[in-house]
């Protein structure tokens, strides 16, 4: 009835008061159930009205939040209110059926402020769940029954979200990209003109993010394609859907990615393409390696065998740098090391693509403000790094990208260039090298087809000092050097935060304000974010000291009877040392995660306890006091401009603090016993942005319980983000022993990898052998693809451990017969080599068979 525009007293009864803003309605369903909905107006091209369903409730569950919801929605302005209550005349004079209205596209009105909602904490939380995420389902056959999986979950986007470039935090940046990809794809499908399929590529750093983006996009297409399917057909499809196993997606072989090895082999069927930058670079390198010129072919060498177990250690990752290089350097700052000296676009004009000392020191302080006054020391460290890297025959991301650019300067781009390129925040700040952006720009033939999205206030990644202004300037330089006359790249912000409520958002925005005030060149000038709805202010615990009461006892309970944090709650600490220290003090009370891991892995929680952030800070109290200059009428550092270098550490600390604050969706508790926390606490208090909690006051309830299903679900999420120790905690709470063993095997492999270049060779081999045995145990109890992958991981670890016989047996279990035969031969077991060749000769390449037969 509602979808057909047939309104009656039974299905269109206003639930909130007439003077309570936007009308909210309920419709009678079976027995005691009520469907609660709103007539909404979406700011799209045609401004159509639609029905937004908030949920199905019993009479008791309806509650008293609907007046508050209506009043909150009314903040969108008079025109929005007018459109929501407008109704067309009935189609027939004696009929109550009406057609949906449509309105011309117009600029959204600025929201007007209103008094805070007078609701209990429980009702405020309910309003947040209705508004903060602002999700809605497109009603179709796919959503007619709860027994069929939902194929299409869309986020309510504002009109500006259909633009080209955006930046902000928690504003669903990926969603804006996916909708743009979908819009271009659908426009091509529905076009009556015969035109080539638009080639679109979504690039990110992490394979798991690329895979999830592809899955989400596929669901969008499925929703549109399945609109006419029957319930029986959908139920059948659901029965065929199998939950993915507990497998690290980065372990899967390239043969399972359904992407060709060479970039030139891409066809229309592969687009839109969702891929990591590393995989894209390997595809381009594969084309380069097939070149007839030996010098050109050799330049692609660093890209190959990077997935090979024995060649894995040649690539310098951040962990390799920290463990194998950093101890050999002077104890000074290294954050700008590779990004600027060798990884910047400026280096292309210098010999070997590396900035010399004089040019590096002369770089603009505005463009590269981090440690601008210490560049001489940084260049010394860079030269030391380069020397050690050459001795060890290692290569890094800049080496690999230089190899591609060197070839592309002397020959045409292999294969067909693309029309639209989408680069997500994680790539902008964690691929980090400007050279990588240069390669991507050359990949796209459409200068207006570039879509970058990110959050510059979160650039705490290793080696990152990314800014959108720099990217915009590079694009202008690139376009001008090509002699083209194009409009300036557009930048706009998504300022509505769809993760956290206003209480948390306001606190986080004030941190960005401090960064912009004192270090304006380190991030872009961002407009303040807003929460969709007001919420509880963060609680700042202070006043406890080491002499008066056991701090941990107050927070986490008595020894032996610790409280248990839930699956959607997290304790954030500064680093691994702080995590281990807290774990030793309080035991297994919940998830304890470092700030860096929470940001890089994109984790978010309902409740976050930020623990001893200031206590564990290397910045002392005298430097933290600089933030007090942000208090109106105060001036604590009169000579800041002269002494700016002295306070550089505070800038990095504030970015890290911002990350910690923005991990929380509902509640944020800041707990610190150091007086170094006083300046920030006073700053927030002066703006009424925190609730101070001191000994003797009522303490909010911190811990909530979770079901085994919730623990299991979040455990899988943590596993996909490679947070194995935290995933173990979740699976233990869910009583899933098999999943615990799988996580333990992956964690042992991480330990073994981190020992390379640090521990002795015998200790390295021993660590890999332990990890291999753990994967073998997992493979013995698994089935299907999981079984094959665990044995494959086991084989790779046995190779690293130098046990070729066990590696061969593991490869046999994965049906990788060529590798099994080679390992048997290397182990000296020619009898087993011949056995594999005799039984499986048809499955082994002729070249390998000939080589093995003639041993």
C-alpha positions in Angstrom: 0.0 0.0 0.0 2.7 2.5 1.0 4.8 1.8 -2.0 1.8 2.4 -4.3 1.1 5.7 -2.6 -2.1 4.4 -1.0 -2.4 6.1 2.4 -5.1 5.5 5.0 -5.8 5.9 8.7 -4.3 2.5 9.3 -0.9 3.1 7.6 -0.4 6.8 7.9 -0.9 7.9 11.5 1.4 10.6 12.8 3.5 9.3 15.6 5.0 12.5 16.9 3.2 15.7 17.9 2.0 18.1 15.2 4.5 20.7 16.4 7.4 18.3 16.6 9.1 19.2 13.3 9.1 16.7 10.5 6.2 14.2 10.8 7.0 10.6 11.7 4.3 8.0 10.9 3.5 4.5 11.8 1.5 1.8 10.0 -0.3 -1.1 11.5 1.0 -4.5 10.7 0.2 -7.9 12.0 -0.8 -8.1 15.7 1.2 -5.6 17.8 3.7 -4.6 15.2 4.1 -1.1 13.8 6.1 0.1 10.8 7.7 3.5 11.6 8.6 5.7 8.6 9.0 9.2 7.3 8.2 10.9 4.0 11.6 12.1 3.0 13.0 14.2 0.2 16.4 13.2 -1.3 18.6 15.9 -2.7 19.1 14.1 -6.0 18.9 15.3 -9.6 15.1 15.2 -9.6 14.5 15.7 -5.9 12.0 12.9 -5.5 10.3 12.1 -2.2 10.5 8.6 -0.9 9.6 6.6 2.2 12.4 6.1 4.7 11.6 3.2 7.0 13.2 3.5 10.5 12.1 0.0 11.7 9.4 -2.4 12.8 8.5 -2.2 16.5 6.0 -3.5 19.0 3.8 -1.0 20.7 6.1 -1.2 23.8 9.3 -0.7 21.8 8.1 2.5 20.1 9.3 4.6 23.0 9.3 8.4 23.2 12.1 9.4 20.8 9.9 10.4 17.8 9.3 14.0 18.9 13.0 14.5 19.3 13.7 12.9 16.0 11.2 15.1 14.2 12.6 18.2 15.8 16.1 17.2 14.9 15.2 16.6 11.3 13.5 20.0 11.1 17.0 21.6 11.5 17.5 21.0 7.8 15.4 24.0 7.0 12.0 25.3 6.0 12.2 24.1 2.4 13.0 20.6 3.5 10.1 20.7 5.9 7.8 21.9 3.1 8.8 19.2 0.8 8.4 16.5 3.4 4.8 17.5 4.1 3.7 18.3 0.5 1.4 15.8 -1.1 0.2 15.7 -4.7 -3.6 15.5 -5.3 -5.0 12.0 -5.5 -4.9 10.4 -9.0 -8.7 10.0 -8.9 -11.1 12.2 -7.0 -12.6 9.3 -5.0 -9.2 7.6 -4.4 -6.6 8.2 -1.7 -3.7 7.0 -3.9 -1.2 9.8 -4.7 1.9 9.9 -6.8 5.3 10.9 -5.2 6.2 14.6 -5.7 9.4 15.8 -7.2 11.2 19.1 -6.9 13.8 21.0 -8.8 17.4 20.6 -7.7 18.4 23.3 -5.2 21.3 24.0 -2.9 20.7 22.5 0.5 19.8 25.1 3.2 22.3 25.6 6.0 21.2 23.7 9.1 20.1 26.0 11.9 21.1 25.4 15.4 18.7 24.3 18.1 18.9 23.5 21.7 20.3 20.1 22.7 17.9 17.2 22.7 16.4 16.6 26.2 16.7 12.9 26.3 18.1 10.2 28.5 21.4 8.5 27.6 19.4 5.5 26.4 17.1 7.5 24.2 20.0 9.6 22.9 21.8 6.4 21.9 18.7 5.3 20.1 18.5 8.6 18.2 22.1 8.1 17.2 21.5 4.6 15.9 18.7 6.0 13.8 20.6 9.0 12.4 24.4 8.7 12.7 24.7 5.9 10.2 21.7 7.1 8.2 21.4 3.8 6.4 18.4 2.8 4.3 17.5 -0.2 2.2 16.2 0.1 -1.4 12.9 -1.7 -1.3 12.9 -4.5 -3.9 12.4 -8.2 -4.2 15.8 -8.6 -2.5 14.5 -7.0 0.7 11.1 -8.5 0.9 11.9 -11.2 3.3 14.4 -11.5 6.2 15.1 -15.0 5.0 16.9 -13.7 2.0 20.2 -11.9 2.3 20.2 -8.1 1.7 21.9 -7.4 -1.6 21.8 -3.6 -1.4 22.7 -1.4 1.5 23.0 2.2 0.6 23.9 5.3 2.6 21.8 8.4 2.4 24.1 10.8 0.6 23.8 14.6 0.3 23.8 16.2 -3.1 27.5 17.2 -2.9 28.5 13.6 -2.5 28.1 13.0 -6.2 31.1 15.3 -6.9 34.6 14.5 -8.0 36.9 15.0 -5.0 36.3 14.9 -1.3 38.1 14.9 2.0 37.1 14.4 5.6 36.9 11.8 8.3 34.3 9.1 8.8 32.2 10.7 6.1 31.9 7.5 4.0 34.6 8.4 1.5 34.5 4.9 -0.1 30.8 5.2 -0.5 31.2 8.4 -2.6 33.7 6.6 -4.8 31.5 3.5 -5.3 28.5 5.6 -6.2 30.5 7.5 -8.8 31.8 4.2 -10.3 28.2 2.8 -10.2 26.8 6.0 -11.9 29.3 5.9 -14.7 28.8 2.1 -15.2 25.0 2.4 -15.3 25.1 5.4 -17.6 27.1 3.3 -20.1 24.8 0.3 -19.7 21.7 2.4 -20.3 23.1 4.5 -23.1 21.6 4.1 -26.5 24.8 5.2 -28.1 27.4 2.5 -29.1 30.5 3.5 -27.1 33.4 1.8 -25.5 33.0 0.6 -21.9 34.5 3.1 -19.5 37.6 1.7 -17.9 37.6 2.5 -14.1 40.2 1.4 -11.5 39.8 1.7 -7.7 43.3 1.6 -6.1 44.2 1.1 -2.5 47.1 -0.2 -0.5 45.5 -3.2 1.2 44.1 -6.1 -0.7 41.4 -6.6 1.9 40.1 -3.1 1.2 40.1 -3.6 -2.5 38.2 -6.9 -2.1 35.6 -5.4 0.2 35.1 -2.4 -2.2 34.6 -4.9 -5.0 32.1 -6.9 -3.0 30.1 -3.8 -2.1 30.0 -2.7 -5.7 28.9 -6.1 -6.8 26.1 -6.0 -4.3 24.9 -2.7 -5.8 24.8 -4.3 -9.3 23.1 -7.4 -7.9 20.4 -5.3 -6.3 19.6 -3.7 -9.6 19.8 -6.9 -11.6 17.7 -9.0 -9.1 14.8 -6.6 -8.7 12.5 -8.9 -10.6 13.7 -12.2 -9.0 11.1 -14.2 -7.1 11.4 -15.1 -3.5 12.0 -18.7 -4.4 14.9 -17.7 -6.7 16.4 -15.5 -4.0 16.1 -18.2 -1.4 17.9 -20.6 -3.7 20.7 -18.1 -4.2 21.0 -17.6 -0.4 21.4 -21.4 0.0 24.3 -21.3 -2.4 26.0 -18.5 -0.5 28.7 -19.8 1.8 30.4 -17.8 4.5 34.0 -17.1 3.7 36.6 -19.1 5.6 39.2 -17.8 8.0 41.9 -17.1 5.4 44.2 -14.1 5.1 43.3 -12.7 1.8 46.9 -11.6 1.1 47.9 -15.3 1.2 45.7 -16.2 -1.7 47.6 -16.9 -5.0 47.2 -14.5 -7.8 45.6 -17.2 -9.9 42.5 -16.8 -7.7 42.2 -13.0 -8.3 40.7 -13.4 -11.8 43.0 -10.6 -13.0 45.6 -11.2 -15.8 49.3 -11.1 -15.0 50.0 -8.3 -17.5 48.3 -4.9 -17.6 48.1 -5.1 -21.4 45.9 -8.2 -21.1 43.1 -6.4 -19.3 39.8 -6.6 -21.2 36.5 -4.8 -20.8 35.2 -7.7 -18.6 37.7 -6.9 -15.9 36.4 -3.4 -15.3 35.6 -1.8 -13.0 38.9 -3.1 -11.5 39.5 -3.1 -7.8 43.2 -3.6 -7.1 46.1 -2.8 -4.8 48.8 -0.5 -6.0 51.4 -3.2 -5.6 49.4 -5.6 -7.8 48.9 -2.9 -10.4 52.6 -2.1 -10.5 53.4 -5.8 -10.9 51.1 -6.0 -13.9 52.8 -3.0 -15.5 56.2 -4.6 -14.7 55.1 -7.9 -16.3 54.6 -6.0 -19.6 58.0 -4.3 -19.2 59.7 -7.6 -18.6 58.5 -9.0 -21.9 60.3 -6.1 -23.7 62.9 -7.2 -26.2 65.5 -4.7 -24.8 67.5 -6.4 -22.1 68.1 -3.2 -20.1 64.4 -2.5 -20.1 63.6 -6.0 -19.1 66.0 -6.0 -16.2 64.5 -2.9 -14.7 61.4 -4.9 -13.9 63.3 -7.4 -11.7 62.4 -5.9 -8.3 58.7 -6.6 -9.0 59.0 -10.3 -9.5 59.1 -13.0 -6.9 58.0 -10.6 -4.2 55.4 -13.2 -3.2 58.1 -16.0 -3.2 58.9 -17.2 0.2 62.6 -17.0 -0.2 62.6 -13.6 -2.0 60.2 -11.9 0.5 63.0 -10.4 2.6 64.5 -8.2 -0.2 61.8 -5.6 0.0 62.1 -2.9 2.7 58.8 -2.5 4.5 58.3 -0.2 7.4 58.9 -3.1 9.9 62.1 -4.2 8.1 63.3 -0.6 8.2 62.4 -0.3 11.9 64.0 -3.6 12.9 67.0 -3.9 10.5 68.0 -0.4 9.6 66.9 2.0 12.4 69.2 0.5 15.0 72.2 1.4 12.8 71.2 5.1 12.5 71.9 8.0 14.8 69.1 8.5 17.2 67.3 11.2 15.3 64.1 11.8 13.4 63.5 9.8 10.2 59.9 10.4 9.2 60.6 12.3 6.0 63.4 10.0 5.0 62.2 8.1 1.9 59.2 10.1 1.0 60.9 13.4 0.1 64.5 12.6 -0.7 63.8 9.8 -3.1 60.1 9.4 -3.3 59.1 12.9 -4.4 58.3 14.2 -7.8 61.1 16.8 -7.4 63.6 13.9 -7.5 62.8 13.1 -11.1 64.8 16.1 -12.3 67.9 14.9 -10.4 70.4 12.2 -11.4 69.2 8.7 -10.5 65.9 10.3 -9.4 67.3 11.2 -6.0 67.4 14.8 -4.6 70.9 15.9 -3.8 71.6 17.4 -0.4 71.5 21.0 -1.6 68.1 20.6 -3.4 66.6 18.8 -0.5 67.5 21.4 2.0 66.2 24.2 -0.3 62.7 22.6 -0.5 59.9 24.9 0.5 59.1 24.8 4.2 55.4 25.2 3.4 55.3 22.2 1.1 57.3 19.9 3.4 57.1 21.4 6.9 57.9 18.2 8.9 61.4 18.7 10.5 62.1 21.5 8.0 64.9 22.8 10.3 66.6 19.4 10.6 67.0 18.4 7.0 70.8 18.1 7.1 70.6 15.4 9.8 67.8 13.7 7.8 69.9 13.6 4.7 72.8 12.0 6.6 70.4 9.3 7.7 69.2 8.8 4.2 72.7 8.3 2.9 73.4 5.8 5.6 70.2 4.0 4.7 71.0 3.9 1.0 74.5 2.5 1.8 73.1 -0.4 3.9 70.3 -1.1 1.5 72.9 -1.5 -1.4 75.1 -3.8 0.7 72.1 -6.0 1.5 70.8 -5.9 -2.1 67.4 -4.7 -0.8 65.0 -2.5 -2.6 62.1 -0.3 -1.5 58.9 1.1 -2.9 60.7 4.1 -4.4 63.2 1.8 -6.3 60.3 -0.2 -7.8 58.4 3.0 -8.8 61.5 4.5 -10.3 62.0 1.4 -12.4 58.6 1.8 -14.0 59.0 5.6 -14.5 62.4 5.1 -16.1 60.9 2.7 -18.7 57.8 4.8 -19.3 59.9 7.8 -20.1 61.4 6.0 -23.1 58.5 4.0 -24.4 54.7 4.2 -24.7 52.4 3.0 -21.9 51.8 -0.8 -22.2 48.2 -1.5 -23.0 45.1 0.8 -23.0 45.0 3.7 -20.6 42.0 4.1 -18.3 39.2 6.7 -18.1 38.7 7.0 -14.4 41.0 6.4 -11.5 39.9 6.3 -7.8 42.6 6.5 -5.0 41.4 6.0 -1.5 42.8 7.7 1.7 44.7 4.6 2.8 46.7 4.8 -0.5 47.2 8.5 -0.4 48.8 8.4 3.0 50.3 4.9 3.1 51.5 4.4 -0.5 52.8 7.9 0.4 55.4 8.2 -2.4 54.6 11.1 -4.8 56.2 8.9 -7.5 53.4 6.4 -7.1 50.9 9.2 -7.8 53.0 10.1 -10.9 52.6 6.5 -12.2 48.9 6.5 -11.5 48.4 9.9 -13.3 50.1 8.4 -16.4 47.8 5.5 -16.2 44.7 7.7 -16.7 44.2 9.4 -20.1 41.4 11.6 -18.7 42.8 14.5 -16.7 39.3 15.1 -15.2 39.0 11.4 -14.4 41.0 11.4 -11.2 39.2 11.0 -7.9 41.3 11.3 -4.7 39.6 10.9 -1.3 41.2 11.0 2.2 41.5 12.6 5.6 44.7 14.6 6.0 44.4 14.9 9.7 45.1 11.2 10.1 48.4 11.1 8.2 50.3 9.5 11.0 51.5 6.7 8.7 55.1 5.8 8.6 56.8 8.3 6.3 53.7 10.3 5.5 53.2 14.1 5.3 50.5 14.1 2.8 48.4 17.1 1.9 45.7 17.6 -0.7 47.1 21.0 -1.5 50.3 19.3 -2.6 48.5 16.8 -4.7 46.5 19.6 -6.3 49.6 21.5 -7.1 51.3 18.5 -8.7 48.3 17.9 -10.9 48.4 21.5 -12.0 52.1 21.2 -12.8 51.5 18.0 -14.7 48.7 19.4 -16.8 50.6 22.6 -17.6 53.7 20.7 -18.6 51.6 18.8 -21.1 50.4 22.0 -22.6 46.8 21.4 -21.8 44.3 24.0 -20.7 42.1 22.3 -18.1 40.1 23.6 -15.1 41.7 23.5 -11.7 41.1 20.3 -9.8 38.1 20.7 -7.5 38.3 20.0 -3.8 35.4 19.9 -1.5 34.8 18.5 2.0 32.3 16.1 3.4 31.8 17.7 6.8 29.1 15.5 8.2 30.6 12.7 10.3 28.6 9.5 9.9 30.5 7.5 12.5 30.4 9.4 15.7 27.9 11.7 17.4 28.4 15.4 18.0 30.0 15.1 21.4 32.9 13.1 20.1 33.1 15.0 16.8 33.4 18.4 18.5 36.2 17.2 20.7 38.1 15.8 17.7 37.5 18.9 15.6 39.1 21.1 18.3 42.3 19.0 18.0 42.3 19.7 14.2 41.8 23.4 15.1 44.9 23.4 17.3 47.0 21.8 14.5 45.7 24.3 12.0 46.4 27.2 14.4 50.0 26.3 15.2 51.2 24.2 12.2 49.0 25.4 9.3 51.2 23.9 6.6 51.1 20.3 8.0 47.5 19.6 7.0 44.9 21.1 4.7 42.7 23.9 6.0 39.6 21.9 6.9 36.2 23.2 7.7 35.0 21.9 11.1 33.2 18.6 11.1 29.7 18.2 12.5 27.9 15.2 14.0 24.5 14.2 12.6 23.2 14.3 16.2 24.3 15.6 19.5 25.7 13.1 22.0 27.5 12.6 25.3 30.7 14.5 25.7 33.9 12.5 26.2 34.6 11.7 29.9 38.1 12.8 31.1 39.2 10.9 34.2 41.8 12.8 36.2 42.9 13.5 39.7 44.1 10.0 40.6 47.8 9.6 41.4 50.0 6.7 42.2 50.0 7.4 45.9 46.3 7.6 46.7 44.6 4.7 44.9 45.4 2.0 42.5 44.3 3.5 39.2 43.9 0.2 37.3 41.9 -1.2 40.2 39.4 1.6 40.0 39.0 1.2 36.2 39.2 -2.5 35.7 38.2 -4.1 39.1 39.9 -6.0 41.9 42.5 -8.5 41.1 40.9 -11.9 40.3 37.5 -10.3 39.6 38.2 -8.0 36.7 35.4 -6.6 34.7 35.0 -7.8 31.1 34.9 -5.3 28.2 32.6 -6.3 25.3 33.4 -7.0 21.7 32.5 -3.5 20.6 34.6 -1.9 23.3 38.3 -1.2 23.1 41.2 0.1 25.2 43.6 2.2 23.1 47.2 2.5 24.2 50.2 4.2 22.6 52.4 1.3 21.5 53.1 -2.4 22.0 55.1 -1.8 25.2 52.2 0.1 26.8 49.8 -2.7 25.7 51.9 -5.4 27.2 52.4 -3.4 30.4 48.6 -2.9 30.8 48.0 -6.6 30.0 50.4 -7.7 32.7 48.6 -5.4 35.2 45.0 -6.3 34.4 45.0 -9.6 32.5 42.6 -10.5 29.7 39.9 -8.0 30.3 39.2 -7.0 26.7 40.7 -5.8 23.5 43.8 -3.7 23.9 45.0 -2.1 20.7 47.7 0.4 19.8 46.7 3.7 18.2 48.7 3.1 15.1 47.0 -0.3 14.5 43.6 1.1 15.1 44.1 3.8 12.4 46.0 1.7 9.8 43.4 -1.1 10.0 40.5 1.3 10.0 39.0 -0.1 13.2 36.2 1.5 15.0 34.2 0.7 18.2 31.1 1.7 20.1 33.1 2.6 23.2 36.8 3.5 23.4 38.9 4.0 26.5 42.0 6.0 25.6 44.5 4.9 28.3 47.5 6.9 29.5 48.0 8.7 26.1 49.8 11.6 27.8 51.6 9.5 30.4 53.3 7.6 27.7 54.1 10.6 25.5 57.7 11.5 24.8 56.6 15.2 24.8 57.1 16.8 28.2 54.7 19.1 30.1 56.4 22.3 29.1 55.8 21.6 25.4 52.3 20.4 25.9 51.5 23.8 27.4 51.5 25.3 23.9 47.9 24.1 23.4 46.9 26.5 26.2 47.4 29.3 23.6 44.2 27.9 22.1 42.2 29.0 25.1 40.5 32.3 24.5 42.5 35.2 26.0 45.5 33.1 27.0 49.1 33.5 25.7 51.4 30.9 27.2 54.0 30.7 24.4 54.7 34.3 23.2 57.6 33.3 21.0 56.1 30.3 19.2 57.3 31.4 15.8 60.9 31.6 16.9 60.8 28.3 18.9 58.5 26.4 16.5 61.0 23.5 16.1 60.9 22.9 19.8 57.2 22.1 19.7 57.2 20.0 16.5 56.5 16.8 18.5 53.2 18.2 19.8 51.9 18.4 16.2 52.5 14.7 15.7 51.0 14.0 19.1 47.8 15.9 18.3 47.4 13.9 15.1 47.7 10.7 17.0 45.3 12.0 19.6 42.8 12.8 16.9 43.0 9.2 15.7 42.3 7.9 19.2 39.3 10.1 19.6 37.8 9.3 16.3 37.8 5.5 16.8 34.8 5.9 19.1 31.2 5.9 17.8 29.2 6.3 21.1 31.4 6.7 24.2 34.9 8.0 24.7 36.7 7.8 28.0 40.1 9.5 28.4 42.0 8.1 31.3 45.4 9.5 32.3 47.3 10.0 35.5 50.0 12.3 34.2 50.1 16.0 34.7 51.0 16.2 31.0 47.4 15.7 30.3 46.4 18.9 32.1 46.9 21.4 29.2 44.6 19.4 26.9 42.1 18.8 29.7 42.0 22.6 30.5 41.7 23.4 26.8 38.7 21.1 26.3 37.1 22.2 29.6 37.3 25.9 28.6 35.2 24.9 25.5 32.8 22.7 27.5 33.8 19.7 25.3 34.5 17.1 28.0 33.0 15.9 31.2 35.6 15.8 34.0 35.5 12.9 36.3 37.5 13.1 39.5 37.7 10.9 42.6 34.4 11.0 44.5 32.2 11.8 41.6 29.8 9.4 39.9 31.6 7.2 37.5 30.0 6.1 34.2 29.6 2.4 33.7 32.5 1.3 31.4 32.0 -2.4 30.5 29.2 -4.1 28.7 28.7 -7.8 27.9 28.7 -9.4 24.5 27.3 -12.6 23.1 29.5 -15.4 21.7 28.2 -14.5 18.3 29.2 -10.9 18.7 32.7 -12.0 19.8 33.0 -14.3 16.8 31.9 -11.7 14.4 34.4 -9.1 15.6 37.1 -11.7 15.8 36.7 -12.3 12.1 36.9 -8.6 11.5 40.1 -8.4 13.4 41.5 -11.4 11.6 40.9 -9.7 8.3 42.8 -6.7 9.6 45.7 -9.0 10.6 45.2 -8.2 14.3 45.8 -11.8 15.3 46.4 -11.5 19.0 43.2 -9.5 19.4 41.3 -11.9 17.2 42.5 -14.7 19.5 40.9 -12.9 22.5 37.6 -12.7 20.6 37.5 -16.3 19.5 38.4 -17.5 23.0 35.4 -15.5 24.3 33.3 -17.1 21.6 34.7 -20.6 22.6 35.9 -21.3 19.0 39.0 -23.3 19.5 39.7 -24.0 15.8 39.6 -20.3 15.0 42.0 -19.7 17.9 44.5 -22.1 16.4 44.3 -20.5 13.0 45.0 -17.1 14.5 47.9 -18.5 16.5 49.5 -19.9 13.3 49.3 -16.6 11.6 50.7 -14.8 14.6 53.6 -17.3 14.8 54.3 -16.5 11.1 54.4 -12.8 11.9 56.8 -13.4 14.7 59.0 -15.5 12.4 59.0 -12.7 9.7 59.9 -10.1 12.3 63.0 -12.1 13.3 64.5 -11.9 9.8 67.6 -9.7 9.9 67.4 -9.4 13.7 67.8 -12.9 15.1 70.4 -15.4 14.2 69.8 -17.6 11.1 69.2 -20.7 13.2 66.6 -18.8 15.4 64.9 -17.5 12.2 64.6 -21.0 10.8 63.3 -22.4 14.1 60.6 -19.7 14.2 59.5 -20.4 10.7 59.5 -24.2 11.4 57.2 -23.6 14.4 54.8 -21.5 12.3 54.8 -24.2 9.6 53.9 -26.9 12.0 51.0 -24.8 13.3 49.7 -24.3 9.8 50.1 -28.0 9.1 47.9 -28.7 12.2 45.3 -26.3 10.9 45.3 -27.9 7.4 44.8 -31.3 8.9 41.4 -30.3 10.4 40.2 -27.9 7.7 38.3 -28.6 4.5 38.0 -27.1 1.0 39.9 -24.0 0.1 40.9 -23.3 3.7 42.7 -26.7 3.8 44.6 -25.9 0.6 45.6 -22.4 1.9 46.8 -23.5 5.3 49.0 -26.2 3.7 50.3 -23.6 1.2 51.2 -21.3 4.1 52.8 -24.3 5.8 54.9 -25.0 2.7 56.1 -21.4 2.4 57.2 -21.4 6.0 59.0 -24.7 5.7 60.9 -23.2 2.7 61.9 -20.3 4.9 62.9 -22.8 7.6 65.1 -24.7 5.1 63.1 -27.9 5.5 62.6 -28.8 1.8 61.3 -32.3 2.5 58.4 -31.0 4.6 57.8 -28.2 2.2 57.5 -30.7 -0.6 54.9 -32.7 1.4 52.9 -29.6 2.1 53.0 -28.6 -1.6 51.6 -32.0 -2.4 48.7 -31.4 0.0 47.9 -28.2 -1.9 48.2 -30.0 -5.3 51.0 -27.6 -6.3 52.8 -30.5 -8.0 55.6 -28.5 -9.8 56.7 -27.0 -6.5 56.5 -30.3 -4.7 58.8 -32.0 -7.3 61.3 -29.2 -7.2 61.4 -29.3 -3.4 61.9 -33.1 -3.3 64.7 -32.7 -5.8 66.3 -29.9 -3.6 66.0 -32.2 -0.6 67.8 -35.0 -2.4 64.8 -37.3 -2.5 65.0 -38.2 -6.2 62.8 -41.3 -5.6 59.9 -39.0 -4.5 60.7 -36.6 -7.3 60.3 -39.4 -9.9 57.2 -40.5 -8.1 55.6 -37.1 -8.6 56.7 -36.9 -12.2 55.4 -40.4 -13.0 52.0 -39.9 -11.3 51.3 -36.3 -12.2 53.5 -35.6 -15.2 50.6 -34.2 -17.2 50.1 -31.5 -14.6 53.7 -30.2 -14.6 55.1 -27.9 -17.3 57.3 -29.6 -19.9 60.3 -27.4 -19.2 60.2 -28.4 -15.5 59.8 -32.1 -16.3 62.8 -32.0 -18.7 64.9 -30.3 -16.1 64.0 -32.8 -13.4 64.2 -35.9 -15.5 67.8 -35.1 -16.5 69.1 -34.6 -13.0 
